[in-house]
């Protein structure tokens, strides 16, 4: 049996930083209110000429560099995004062309904030069944283009960015299990009803709206359950988890999950304060930060989790 092992991580954030103090000048809000409700202090915003594939390419190349692999070593690209460059072709195909390779499969996955975990689980199955040896998995978003900057309840939450991992077939322990869920009955609680126009998804085409309390309550419950599901499937206890790498949506949600797991804050990777919610990019960005600053070491056991519109939610348990 092959394991899918993460051999490289990469992340990229656009140059422009939008702070809470900047938002105070745009809408009726305050730094204190935003920090208290969300834990977010700033977020990165893509430039007008930056696309999702631009961000994805930066993150992908950094992950490949860490892995010591060339794009020519890949045999599959899976890209999770809610904000594709075009209606079609897929952003994964555009990324493949940017990397100077072709011929092998490349496709997008859309599960909003859970997208990276859906993509990771799919890549894992390809490797386990012998369908691929080296897979590039990317989460990339220009989510700011789905934000109504006059709505103080949502505009404070989101940012742009990309994160990537390279998975390779290995006889050493890697991904131990993945657990994915969805429930379309909640589709109206968190959504963006816009449409891609003339092949482009632009600011104002469709704004994100959210029933905040409903999303918060569901997230804490669902994520606690999917984390417990991963532990039970592998006959592990929370004490055997070295790091929780959660979706960076809201510090209060992260704290709620950690409390239910009885995990100290020192074992939880938190980047939401300066990333905001980058949707499908959130988990791989946080993972890359903790790998590169030395917190996450080879052999550590990681628990990844996320929840997004749909609702979708999922977890992955792995040995890094």
Buried (B, 14 or more C-beta within 10 A) or exposed (E): EBBBBBBBBBBBBBEBEBBBEBBBEEBEBEBEBBBEBBBBBBBBBBEEEBBBBBBBBBBBBBBBEBBEBEBEBBBBBBBBBBBBBBEEBBBBBBBBBBBEBEEEBBBBBBBBBBBBBBBBBBBBEBBBEEEBBBBBBBBBBBBBBBBBBEBBBBBBBBBBBBBBBBBBBBEEEBBBBBBBBBEEEBEEBBBBEBEBEEEEBBBEBBBBBBBBEBBBEBBBBBBBBBBBBBBEBEEBEBEEBBBBBBBBBBBBBBBBBBEBBEBEEEBBBBBBBBBBBBBBBBBBBBBBBBBBEEBBEEEBBBBBBBBBBBBBBBBBBBBB
